[in-house]
Amino acid sequence: MGKRVIVAAAAVVLGCGLLTSCHSGTTGASATTPAAQSSDTAVVAEAKAVEALRTWLAAPRTGTLTISSVEANAAHKTEVSRQLTGTLDLSAGTASLTGTLNVLGGSSAVQDPLDVIEKDGKLYSSIPSSEQAAHGGRKWFSNELAPARATGSTHSVWWSALQALTTVHVDGASEVDGKSAVEYTGTVDLATIPAATAQVGKSAIFEKAGTTKVSVDLYTDLGTGALVRLTYRLGLQVSVDATPTAKSTAGYEVDLSGFGTPVKPTASPVAAPDAGLVETSTGSGDLCQLLLF
């Protein structure tokens, strides 16, 4: 995955979309007017993108959640990556994701199916089949979401980061779910948010990422201005496909989109696994620490 490069042609489309109308400037003293209008309109559009985020946070809609991560271990010469996607209902506090856990080491590569469920304040993740015997035949680990909350909040630190985002810049034209959109990018340093300080200090993902700065992308519908996609990234130069460095050995990316789009076929209600198949873990796992809730 990683940050998409916006080509020059997209910038032209964006300029036409942001301005009230596309037209060529006139010569003489008034020739500078269109450029001033373009700059002013971009500033207004950026402010409206932040406003669209605020509107969404006030009433988040069900959508598609995708989590991607990669961690490199130079000492053991291994690389572990995860790809998960599914539905997230922030209002109900539920999620159902499927994907893979991939371990690459030397000449060997192991890929295991991975299922994740969020329900009643807990996050359940499937135990790889090769490890189930070592865990008494249980099929799921469970972690409490509470330890991943921001201080004094019922939400995760990512919620605090999004609320703290006040400035973005136009990044280019894009397309979301087959519709024209505009992408905006901003940065939030979680170390500067008091409610996130404790979480940042004890969470392993920030140590592995080598930074507390979160890159946030907002995508708004070109016509309505509504938020249609939200992405936050951390580590590996804010791209999960970048090269590990001594400072950053892991990258994480979380993407939410498809807000309010009906799931086809209709998704079954999210249910917690049978208690007899669950092994309770202490603390909160890194997936808990990545999840927006």
Backbone torsions as a table, in degrees:
resi	resn	phi	psi	omega
1	MET	NA	-129.3	178.5
2	GLY	100.7	171.2	-174.8
3	LYS	-69.6	128.7	-179.5
4	ARG	-80.3	139.0	177.6
5	VAL	-83.6	129.0	179.3
6	ILE	-93.1	124.4	-176.9
7	VAL	-82.6	165.5	-176.7
8	ALA	-60.5	-35.9	-178.8
9	ALA	-61.4	-35.9	179.5
10	ALA	-64.5	-36.1	179.4
11	ALA	-63.4	-35.3	178.7
12	VAL	-66.1	-44.7	178.3
13	VAL	-60.7	-42.6	179.5
14	LEU	-60.1	-44.8	-179.0
15	GLY	-58.8	-39.3	179.2
16	CYS	-70.0	-35.8	-178.2
17	GLY	-71.5	-36.8	-176.0
18	LEU	-78.1	-34.3	179.6
19	LEU	-76.7	154.4	178.0
20	THR	-58.7	-37.4	175.0
21	SER	-156.5	153.3	177.1
22	CYS	-90.4	126.6	177.2
23	HIS	-155.9	155.9	-179.7
24	SER	-82.5	146.7	-179.8
25	GLY	-77.1	161.6	178.0
26	THR	-95.4	167.7	-179.1
27	THR	-84.5	170.2	176.8
28	GLY	88.1	-158.7	-173.8
29	ALA	-62.6	-30.7	-177.3
30	SER	-80.5	-1.0	-176.8
31	ALA	-65.0	-22.9	-179.1
32	THR	-82.9	-11.1	-175.8
33	THR	-61.4	-48.6	-179.6
34	PRO	-57.1	-40.2	-179.5
35	ALA	-63.9	-41.3	178.9
36	ALA	-64.1	-41.5	178.3
37	GLN	-61.8	-41.8	180.0
38	SER	-60.6	-45.3	-179.8
39	SER	-64.6	-46.0	-179.5
40	ASP	-63.5	-41.8	-178.9
41	THR	-65.4	-37.7	178.4
42	ALA	-62.6	-41.1	179.2
43	VAL	-62.8	-43.3	178.3
44	VAL	-63.2	-43.5	-179.5
45	ALA	-62.8	-39.4	179.0
46	GLU	-64.5	-40.4	177.6
47	ALA	-64.7	-38.6	179.6
48	LYS	-69.0	-30.7	177.3
49	ALA	-65.1	-42.1	176.8
50	VAL	-65.0	-39.4	177.6
51	GLU	-62.9	-38.6	178.0
52	ALA	-63.2	-37.3	176.0
53	LEU	-63.8	-44.8	179.1
54	ARG	-59.8	-41.7	178.8
55	THR	-62.0	-42.1	179.7
56	TRP	-67.6	-41.1	179.3
57	LEU	-63.1	-32.1	179.9
58	ALA	-70.7	-27.2	180.0
59	ALA	-150.3	71.0	-177.2
60	PRO	-65.2	138.3	-178.6
61	ARG	-102.9	155.2	176.8
62	THR	-57.7	141.3	-179.2
63	GLY	-157.5	-172.8	178.5
64	THR	-93.3	129.4	179.0
65	LEU	-111.2	130.6	175.3
66	THR	-126.8	128.7	178.2
67	ILE	-119.6	126.9	176.8
68	SER	-127.2	137.1	177.4
69	SER	-149.0	153.8	175.0
70	VAL	-145.3	135.3	178.4
71	GLU	-131.8	131.3	-179.6
72	ALA	-109.7	135.6	177.3
73	ASN	-119.4	101.0	-176.0
74	ALA	-65.6	-36.9	-177.4
75	ALA	-63.3	-40.8	-179.1
76	HIS	-98.0	0.1	179.0
77	LYS	52.9	46.8	179.2
78	THR	-126.2	158.4	174.6
79	GLU	-136.3	127.9	-178.5
80	VAL	-117.2	126.7	179.1
81	SER	-130.3	154.6	178.0
82	ARG	-132.7	142.7	172.8
83	GLN	-133.5	119.2	-178.9
84	LEU	-133.1	142.4	174.5
85	THR	-150.1	151.5	-179.2
86	GLY	170.7	-155.7	-176.9
87	THR	-106.1	146.3	177.5
88	LEU	-131.3	128.2	175.3
89	ASP	-116.9	97.0	-175.7
90	LEU	-65.8	-33.7	-179.5
91	SER	-66.4	-39.6	-179.4
92	ALA	-88.1	-14.4	-177.5
93	GLY	69.7	39.1	-179.4
94	THR	-128.6	153.4	175.1
95	ALA	-154.4	149.9	176.0
96	SER	-140.5	112.2	-173.3
97	LEU	-125.7	148.9	173.6
98	THR	-133.8	154.5	179.1
99	GLY	174.6	-148.2	-177.1
100	THR	-137.3	151.0	170.7
101	LEU	-112.9	120.7	-174.0
102	ASN	-117.8	128.9	178.8
103	VAL	-120.8	118.4	-179.6
104	LEU	-114.6	122.2	-179.9
105	GLY	-144.9	116.5	-178.8
106	GLY	60.7	-119.5	-179.1
107	SER	-99.3	1.6	-177.4
108	SER	-105.6	151.2	177.5
109	ALA	-142.9	128.7	180.0
110	VAL	-122.7	131.3	178.5
111	GLN	-125.2	124.9	179.4
112	ASP	-118.9	141.6	172.5
113	PRO	-65.6	146.5	-178.1
114	LEU	-134.2	126.8	176.9
115	ASP	-119.7	140.1	-179.2
116	VAL	-134.3	135.8	179.4
117	ILE	-130.9	132.7	171.1
118	GLU	-109.3	127.7	-177.9
119	LYS	-161.2	132.0	174.6
120	ASP	52.2	43.6	175.2
121	GLY	77.1	13.1	178.5
122	LYS	-127.6	153.5	176.0
123	LEU	-119.2	123.4	-179.9
124	TYR	-107.6	133.0	176.4
125	SER	-129.9	138.6	-175.2
126	SER	-68.8	140.8	176.5
127	ILE	-83.4	129.4	178.1
128	PRO	-52.1	141.5	-176.3
129	SER	-56.0	-33.3	-178.5
130	SER	-70.2	-16.1	-177.8
131	GLU	-106.2	-6.1	-174.3
132	GLN	-64.2	-35.2	179.2
133	ALA	-61.9	-36.0	179.8
134	ALA	-72.1	-11.9	-179.8
135	HIS	-117.3	34.0	174.6
136	GLY	64.3	28.3	178.4
137	GLY	78.5	2.3	177.3
138	ARG	-69.2	152.0	-172.7
139	LYS	-112.0	-9.1	-175.5
140	TRP	-136.5	142.0	164.5
141	PHE	-96.4	149.2	173.7
142	SER	-128.9	141.5	177.1
143	ASN	-131.3	145.1	175.5
144	GLU	-78.3	139.3	176.8
145	LEU	-79.8	-24.1	-174.4
146	ALA	-52.5	-43.7	-179.4
147	PRO	-64.8	-13.4	179.6
148	ALA	-94.7	4.9	-179.8
149	ARG	-74.2	155.3	169.5
150	ALA	-71.7	153.6	-178.0
151	THR	-60.8	128.9	178.1
152	GLY	71.6	18.9	-176.7
153	SER	-133.7	158.6	172.7
154	THR	-93.8	0.8	-177.7
155	HIS	-108.2	165.7	176.9
156	SER	-75.8	168.6	179.3
157	VAL	-64.0	-23.1	-179.7
158	TRP	-68.3	-31.8	175.8
159	TRP	-63.8	-41.8	177.5
160	SER	-63.0	-39.7	179.8
161	ALA	-63.4	-43.5	-178.9
162	LEU	-68.1	-37.0	177.2
163	GLN	-67.2	-29.0	-178.6
164	ALA	-83.9	-10.4	-179.8
165	LEU	-71.4	115.4	-178.2
166	THR	-117.9	-19.0	-175.5
167	THR	-133.6	131.5	174.1
168	VAL	-135.0	165.1	174.0
169	HIS	-127.6	151.3	179.2
170	VAL	-63.5	128.4	-178.6
171	ASP	-107.1	-22.2	177.5
172	GLY	145.7	175.1	176.5
173	ALA	-76.3	150.4	-178.7
174	SER	-149.4	-176.5	176.5
175	GLU	-140.9	129.4	-179.9
176	VAL	-129.0	123.0	-179.9
177	ASP	52.7	39.9	176.1
178	GLY	79.1	5.6	-179.1
179	LYS	-117.9	149.6	179.4
180	SER	-67.1	137.9	-178.7
181	ALA	-143.8	169.6	175.3
182	VAL	-122.1	134.8	-179.5
183	GLU	-100.4	135.7	176.6
184	TYR	-125.4	144.9	-177.8
185	THR	-127.8	139.1	176.3
186	GLY	-144.1	172.1	-179.1
187	THR	-133.6	138.5	176.2
188	VAL	-128.0	131.8	176.1
189	ASP	-97.1	108.0	-177.6
190	LEU	-62.9	-23.5	179.9
191	ALA	-66.4	-17.8	-179.3
192	THR	-93.4	-1.8	-178.5
193	ILE	-102.0	111.5	-175.9
194	PRO	-52.6	-39.4	-177.9
195	ALA	-67.7	-18.4	-177.3
196	ALA	-101.4	-9.6	-173.0
197	THR	-56.2	-49.0	-177.3
198	ALA	-63.2	-43.2	-178.7
199	GLN	-64.5	-43.1	179.7
200	VAL	-63.0	-37.6	-177.8
201	GLY	-69.1	-27.2	-176.0
202	LYS	-109.1	-8.9	-175.8
203	SER	-85.3	128.2	-178.0
204	ALA	-67.8	-25.7	-175.4
205	ILE	-67.4	-30.7	178.7
206	PHE	-73.6	-34.6	176.0
207	GLU	-65.3	-44.2	179.5
208	LYS	-68.4	-37.2	179.8
209	ALA	-69.8	-25.0	178.3
210	GLY	74.9	18.5	-179.0
211	THR	-161.6	158.8	173.0
212	THR	-111.7	3.0	-178.7
213	LYS	-88.2	126.0	-177.2
214	VAL	-106.7	128.5	174.9
215	SER	-91.7	128.6	-177.0
216	VAL	-120.7	129.3	175.2
217	ASP	-111.8	131.4	174.2
218	LEU	-114.5	135.2	176.8
219	TYR	-119.0	123.7	179.7
220	THR	-116.9	146.7	178.7
221	ASP	-62.3	131.6	-175.9
222	LEU	-62.4	-31.0	-177.9
223	GLY	-87.3	-50.0	-173.5
224	THR	-94.3	-22.0	-177.1
225	GLY	81.4	1.5	-179.0
226	ALA	-74.0	149.9	177.1
227	LEU	-69.0	126.5	-179.1
228	VAL	-120.2	-13.1	175.7
229	ARG	-157.3	147.4	-179.8
230	LEU	-139.1	130.5	180.0
231	THR	-134.8	133.7	170.4
232	TYR	-127.6	143.0	-173.1
233	ARG	-136.8	150.8	-176.6
234	LEU	-148.0	132.5	172.5
235	GLY	87.4	170.6	-179.1
236	LEU	43.3	50.1	179.9
237	GLN	56.7	41.4	-179.3
238	VAL	48.7	40.4	174.9
239	SER	-151.1	126.2	-175.8
240	VAL	-73.0	-7.2	177.7
241	ASP	-109.8	16.9	177.4
242	ALA	-81.5	173.1	-178.3
243	THR	-86.6	131.0	178.0
244	PRO	-59.5	148.5	176.4
245	THR	-128.0	175.4	179.0
246	ALA	-62.6	-29.2	-178.2
247	LYS	-87.6	-36.2	-177.1
248	SER	-124.3	111.1	-178.6
249	THR	-108.2	3.2	-178.7
250	ALA	-146.9	152.1	176.1
251	GLY	-135.1	143.4	-176.4
252	TYR	-134.8	138.8	178.9
253	GLU	-140.9	130.6	179.1
254	VAL	-125.9	129.1	-175.7
255	ASP	-128.3	132.9	176.0
256	LEU	-123.5	132.2	-178.4
257	SER	-154.7	-173.1	177.7
258	GLY	61.3	34.9	-175.3
259	PHE	-62.0	124.4	176.9
260	GLY	76.8	0.0	-179.8
261	THR	-76.5	125.2	-179.6
262	PRO	-58.8	138.0	178.0
263	VAL	-82.5	130.1	179.0
264	LYS	-121.7	124.3	-7.0
265	PRO	-68.0	167.0	-178.9
266	THR	-55.5	127.2	-177.0
267	ALA	-71.1	143.5	175.6
268	SER	-73.1	152.2	176.9
269	PRO	-56.2	139.3	-179.8
270	VAL	-72.0	128.0	-178.8
271	ALA	-127.3	143.6	177.2
272	ALA	-71.7	149.7	177.5
273	PRO	-63.1	159.4	176.0
274	ASP	-59.0	133.5	-175.1
275	ALA	-56.5	-31.1	-179.4
276	GLY	-70.2	-12.8	-179.0
277	LEU	-104.0	5.2	-173.1
278	VAL	-110.0	133.8	172.4
279	GLU	-109.8	119.1	-176.7
280	THR	-76.4	131.2	177.4
281	SER	-101.4	155.5	178.1
282	THR	-86.8	149.9	178.1
283	GLY	67.8	-155.4	178.8
284	SER	-124.6	133.6	179.4
285	GLY	-76.2	173.1	-176.8
286	ASP	-66.9	-26.5	175.8
287	LEU	-66.2	-37.4	175.5
288	CYS	-60.5	-38.9	-175.6
289	GLN	-75.7	-11.1	177.6
290	LEU	-97.7	-21.0	-169.9
291	LEU	-76.1	137.5	172.1
292	LEU	-85.8	120.6	176.9
293	PHE	-148.7	NA	NA
